[in-house]
Amino acid sequence: MNNTIKTIFAAGTLALSLALGAVAPASAAGSISVVVTPTDPEQAQAMRMGLTMFALVQGMSENGGISQNGIGNMAGVIQNGGSNQAVIVQEGDGHVGTIEQNGDDNSCGLFQFGEATESHIEQNGGETCMAFQVGF
């Protein structure tokens, strides 16, 4: 008898929820991020060279730049120091990305794809990284 009451109550609750529109369809929203950093000076030099070549092929300066293809994207670069390099690429809509570089010899590439990713990277001298994000 107890199980019957529970079943009736559960069925009634579900029916009422559906009737009132309280049950919304599931949606998959999120992102995946991967950050790559070198483990030795040779890897850092290779990453910097690759980022420089990418920037030049994309029509940016060797110190980097911003490329956006989509709607509602926001990007910014702040550099306080010398020999810094920052590249931000946004493909898709609704991305937010910043790179702040303090000190000298920083290098960073931020690549955002898909929809609505957000990343804020700070470097403080002699750091190298590449960050890849995909939003869905």
C-alpha positions in Angstrom: 0.0 0.0 0.0 2.8 2.4 0.8 4.5 1.8 -2.6 1.2 2.4 -4.3 0.7 5.8 -2.6 4.3 6.8 -3.5 3.8 5.8 -7.2 0.5 7.7 -7.4 2.1 10.8 -5.7 5.1 10.6 -8.1 2.8 10.3 -11.2 0.6 13.1 -10.0 3.7 15.4 -9.4 5.1 14.6 -12.8 1.7 15.3 -14.5 1.3 18.6 -12.7 4.9 19.6 -13.5 4.3 18.9 -17.2 1.0 20.7 -17.2 2.5 23.8 -15.7 5.7 23.7 -17.8 7.9 23.3 -14.8 10.0 20.6 -16.5 12.4 22.2 -18.9 14.3 20.2 -21.6 17.9 19.4 -20.7 20.5 21.5 -22.4 24.2 20.8 -22.8 26.2 23.9 -22.3 29.8 24.1 -21.2 33.3 24.2 -22.4 36.6 22.3 -22.6 39.9 24.0 -21.9 43.5 22.8 -22.4 46.5 24.9 -21.5 49.9 23.9 -22.8 53.1 25.1 -21.1 56.7 24.2 -21.9 58.8 22.2 -19.5 62.2 23.4 -20.7 63.8 26.4 -22.5 63.9 24.6 -25.9 60.2 23.9 -25.8 59.5 27.5 -24.8 61.6 28.7 -27.7 59.7 26.4 -30.1 56.3 27.5 -28.8 57.3 31.2 -29.2 58.6 30.6 -32.7 55.4 28.8 -33.7 53.3 31.6 -32.2 55.3 34.2 -34.1 54.9 32.3 -37.4 51.2 31.9 -36.8 50.8 35.6 -36.0 52.7 36.6 -39.2 50.7 34.2 -41.4 47.5 35.7 -39.9 48.6 39.2 -40.8 49.4 40.2 -37.2 52.7 41.7 -36.0 55.3 39.4 -34.6 54.3 40.7 -31.2 50.8 39.3 -31.8 47.3 40.7 -32.2 43.6 39.8 -32.0 41.5 38.0 -34.6 37.8 37.7 -34.2 35.2 35.9 -36.4 31.8 35.9 -34.8 29.3 38.1 -33.0 29.5 39.4 -29.4 33.2 38.6 -28.8 35.4 40.6 -26.5 39.2 40.5 -26.3 41.9 42.6 -24.8 45.7 42.6 -24.3 47.6 44.5 -21.6 51.4 44.5 -21.9 53.7 46.1 -19.3 57.2 45.3 -20.2 59.3 44.4 -23.2 59.6 41.5 -25.7 56.0 40.3 -24.9 53.9 38.5 -27.4 50.1 37.9 -27.2 47.8 36.3 -29.7 44.0 36.0 -29.2 41.9 34.1 -31.8 38.1 33.9 -31.4 36.1 31.8 -33.8 32.4 31.7 -33.0 30.1 33.8 -30.8 30.1 35.2 -27.3 33.8 34.7 -26.4 35.6 36.7 -23.7 39.4 36.6 -23.5 42.2 38.7 -22.0 45.9 38.3 -21.8 47.8 40.5 -19.2 51.6 40.4 -19.4 53.7 42.1 -16.8 57.5 42.0 -17.0 59.6 40.9 -20.0 59.7 38.0 -22.3 56.1 36.6 -22.0 54.5 34.8 -24.8 50.9 33.5 -24.9 48.3 32.3 -27.5 44.6 32.1 -26.5 42.5 30.2 -29.1 38.7 30.1 -28.5 36.3 28.2 -30.7 32.6 27.4 -30.6 30.3 29.4 -28.3 30.7 31.5 -25.2 34.1 30.6 -23.6 35.8 32.9 -21.1 39.5 33.0 -20.2 41.7 35.6 -18.5 45.5 34.8 -18.5 48.1 36.6 -16.5 51.9 36.3 -17.1 54.6 37.8 -14.9 57.9 37.6 -16.7 59.5 34.9 -18.8 56.3 32.8 -19.1 55.0 30.9 -22.2 51.7 29.2 -22.8 49.0 28.3 -25.3 45.4 28.0 -24.2 42.7 26.2 -26.3 39.0 26.5 -25.5 35.9 25.0 -27.1 32.5 26.1 -26.0 29.3 24.2 -26.7 
